[in-house]
Amino acid sequence: MPSAATGAARENDDASLSKPLLANGDGDFDDAGGTATVKSAVKTKDRYWVDIPQPDGVEAKDLEGGGGGRQLLFRNKKVKAAILFPYRALILIRLVAVILFIGWRIKHNKSDVMWFWATSVVADVWFAFSWLLYQLPKFNPIKRTPDLAALRQQYDLPDGGSLLPGIDVFVTTADPIDEPVLYTMNCVLSILATDYPVDRYACYLSDDSGSLILYEALFETSNFAALWVPFCRKHSIEPRAPESYFQLEGTIYSGRSPGEFMDDYRHVQKEYEQLKVSLERLPTTIKERSDDYNKMKGKKEGAKATWMANGTIWQGTWLEPSENHRKGHHEGIVQIVQDHPSSKPQQGLQVSNVTANVDAQLPMLVYVARGKSPCYDHNKKAGNLNAQLRISALLSNSPFVINFDCDHYINNSQALRAAMCFMLDPREGDNTAFVQFPQRFENVDPTDRYGNHNRVFFDGAMYALNGIQGPSYLGTGCIFRRLALYGIDPPRWRPDDITTDSGKFGNSVPFLNSVLAALKQERHITPPNLDESFLAQMTMVVSSSYDNGTDWGRGMGYIYKIATEDMVTGFRIHGQGWKSMYCTMEVDAFCGTAPINLTERLYQIVRWAGGSLEMFFSHNNPLITGPRLHLMQRTVYLNYNIYPYTSIFILLYAFCPVMWLIPEEILIQKPFTRYVFYLLIVIALIHTIGSFEIKWAGTTWLDWWRNEQFFMIASLSAYPVVVAHMIVKLITRGKGVHFRVTSKQTTAKDEDDDKFAEMYEFRWVPMMIPAAVVLFSNIMAIGVAIGKAIVYGRVWPAAQQRHAALGLLFNVWIMVLLQPFALAVLGRWSKKPGILFVLLPVAFVGTGMVYIGAHYLTVNFFPFMVI
């Protein structure tokens, strides 16, 4: 909650509510007589980036479709030559070093176990190939920054109107238990309050569970939004998700009406607390209401029915399964919670003093639950998104759509405008299919133990793709051009005559008409006439069988039959010749929650990796499809598809240190000293290259190191499971990776009310067995090594001592990489990570003493078994 400044407490009902800091004219912060001085934050400059020269505008002769004199809406930056050229040189140097290293190994084919040597050489070749696929596309990183001032100048009208195009905002949710309702409603509130012309966008909540709880929660949220949205507009609140806003410590208000703000703040905070109580009580409220209605109506009229607040029977599902509320078996439901607003501001719609003299209008808000039937495959999230795409085409048909997972919210109210800077830019705007934003998370522990932030990918790999054909689609926080989702080619490849075929789009006439209207790219939203026939059409386009016999999920819309529908959808669009852009903002555009428990994190990785392999063995294989795909872009998708196979060879190397448990010395490569020396050089070059990436990507060494650690953990757990599953699937022609909704519950469960309590709970699953075996075998190996050093140290020759010392480097390296997994195994003890510095030495010494005892026991009593 916001921290309260010192001062006299007001004697009223709001005295217990936290208060924000207020800014006075001198830059200090004052509240109720107390003061606190806060220094203004210094903006971090792009130290390693430089602007790419560009004109202020584009002339008509330089545009394919005319429209000269249009102002440019984003700027490009490139990495400074002092960083970029050494970075490129190091990549080439490492490539040569790896080739020489592999050549040396093949030439010196000496080993104590030749099959092990041959397998390890194959592994090194694979490591080099996969590294090359990952590294080559990074030769030309580009950063793109939106010019919001230029957008406002060009598209905002003096009378308060706007020329900006419409946007349909999709929010997807699948389970009100694993995906808490409060998170979902905060996502919706942040959308309703975003800084975009209220008549130019609409919000669609698609509830794949068909639960009455979510519909009534949306209705309650809409009522609260009538207070929250004007409050945000009036006082320029950031962020505009109330849960995150009211949890800010030391919230700073620098507006001109501090007294009025404090009154509004207390009132809105109090109403929000009441909303939270109402949402929490919804299951009980609905059950009590339904029980009362059922008693009144009698058994013959649906005694077990679930009733809505308006006295009608809910056609969807309920928490308690029954014949008329079966999960996955109901008709499509479309409910317009908030009608489309007027294009003119309506001030004075006074719900309270908060809304006085403020435009209180809300954008259109729609609840959608697509039809479900046990006779059809509903295609998980991709099917959910396609249903939203069709229903939004009937109701608003905006030329752009953006989708959010329900646990994300708009953190920067300018985000939608920022996306338009790329879509409307006169250079490549018309050929840009989507704009992807980075994913940021607010519930991750400060040390990011399990690499949830994944900044090496979001702030490194994605900048690199900006320099090719564009970033891949990452599942949430991505704004699309509707035409690209419909499978229509970009303007440079588009034929003049495009027809709407019912065999491709489905047999809804209003939807076919909406496609023709979308081709004209009209920028305004025209509300339809909601008569009975139109309502029937809305139900039809979200029915369970609508996709059958059409191109939905194959050549258009979000792609089906693959666990990672985002990756393959982006691939299909890039393959048609479209471009994409990656947009970062000084204040992160969107923010969400991540699975901070290791088990849930690994389940998430299983889905991502499984979808990658499924894509490789489908007709979307980047080696054979995508006729207009850039060559480097093709290598990116190929790397996405094959990286899980690396785990096979990592498993092999992870068990190498177990050689300590074998009586005889076993060397994987001779001469061993030179082998380790070469290996250290190759590994050191990776981290040297990483140091340059850290500079231009703006990440930290901790980010880089967590990425290395979690890749090792996943390679010893999630990835092998996925590879094994894919092999079985190919042999048996079975189903793909099972979709499992990742639990995002982060409620503190310990007596200290620790917000990261979920992270300290260890939930054992079979996929962790390989990682656990590697961890404990390396602990034993180090202990046995200590024992052998004590027993044989004086009689070992110098070469064997050197081999022993170098061999221990493998053990130590693997132990360091598996440190987060070791902490996870400790459960709640891992709250103090330093405990490993106590437990591991004890384990090493204990294992060494056991070895020494076993050795002397065999020497004295069983000399024929000396080890």
C-alpha angles and dihedrals in degrees: 000000000000111000116246119234119231117271144098115319116237115240100231140095091277095057093104095054118100118250131214126234115260126216120228126200094272095057094258122121120241134184129167094342098313125109136206127180118222123182116227113254115255112233114239109239124215094254095178099039131080130193118258107230112252137163123257091243144359124252123226094251090059094055126080093217101033121241099139123193094039114152119242112247104198138033130225124221129192131198114268114261091238088066103027100053096049087044092055091044092053091052090054092044091053091047090055091044092052092049091050091046093052090045091052091051092051092047093049096048096170122131141141089238111034097190089053090049093050092049092049091052089053087049092053091050090051092048090052093048095048091045090052092051089051097044107040096068088058094071093102114031115187128191119203122198124189121236102220093175091058090048092053092046092052103037108026115086125219092241092059095263125121141219093204116127124248123269128200111209117207124200117188126199130168108180130024090205103050090033104047116229092228091061091049093050092049088054090053093047092051089053095048090051099044120125101256129110104284094222092050101066141043133199123224121190110198111198108195091187093059089221123169088214092068094045094052091042088055090050091051090047091052089056092051090046089065085069102031099050096053089045090055093046094045097051101024092242120196128224100025098206103098096213091057094038096052091047093058113116114230097002107203123218116190100170128120099255108057094157094050090043093055091051092048092044094055093045095049093044090052092050090048091054088053090050090054090052091049092050092049091051096047097100090052094042093051093046093050091047092049092049090053093048092047091053090050096046098041130224096289092063098051109295091183096046125125113232131212122224091258092060099257127120117259111239096199132070136299135206091252110060117233137157094268095041103046115161111249094013117092142096122267116276126205119176123175103216096177124023123229110278131231120266090235121078114252108208124186097039086144116199088156138333087287092071098044112127092358128112101255097184119129127207120250111289121197133183115212130185111174119221118269131201132170087228094068139056106240095199096227118242094353091057090047092053093047090053089054090047091057099042091047089052089060097044105036110350094201114185090234132048131188127192131208133189108235093247092061128079139186105270096178115044090209093062098103091048089050090056090052090057087070099037094050099038111124095227107058102346097110091050094048112104099183144000116218123203124201119260115243128185131205103190098061118117115253093253092047090223096188099035095252095154090058090192093161086068101035096042099031115029093037094053087051092053089053085070093058126034096319143270123311121252108267103194103255137039093034125131117208136196103239093223091058090054089051089061094250117149123247116265094263090059101028119118118229095238114057116171129193110234120196088212088063104033102027132256101283107120095201089052092050088051090050090056091055090049090049090055088062088054094220110190102210131076117236112195111228127231105262100214124150095269092051092049088053090053090052090054090047097055091053095044120123094245101044095101094055113112093008136099093251109131093014116055096003141031122014110338122252136212095041125093093223099055090166097061096046092044091054090046092053091051094046089048089061090058100261121141129220135203135216115219125196124179132199088242107042112257098218136014134191147159128275132204100262095181111093094228093052090045091054091049087054090051091049090057094048095045092043092053090050092056092043089055092053091054094046135078086269093072107143091221094065108022139051103070094194097042117129112244094239090045088055091055089052093056091043089054090050089054102048107032095098090066089067087075091072091065094038088057088053093053093041090063094048094092089062084084084093089069091059117084096226125062111255120191121195092204134016130245082040098188093056091044092056091044092054091044092053091052092052092048093045090054090056091056093044089054087046091056089060092047089052090057099050096035092050094231129130135243088252090058090050093046094048088051090054093046097048093046088058092048092049091046090058096045124011102030097052089050090052093047091049091048092051092050091052090046092053092048097045098028088231132157126295130251111318113247111235122182106236110235111239097182108139100169111143112249104182129085092251091061089235110184089213095050090117090063093059095056113098114211111186118220128171094248088070093064097092092048091047092049091050091048097050095039089055091049089052092045093054090047092050089047089056090049093049091049090056094044101039104018095107097046100042115102118241093256092055092047089052091049090050093051093048092045090056089061088072091053095047093046093052092046091052092049091049094049094110090050091050089052090050091054089054091060114192091002086071091074083093104047091189089075088085089067087062103037099045097053089047089051092047094049092043092052090046092052091049089052093049091048091048090048096052091043092056093042093054101036108016106029092164088065097051111153 
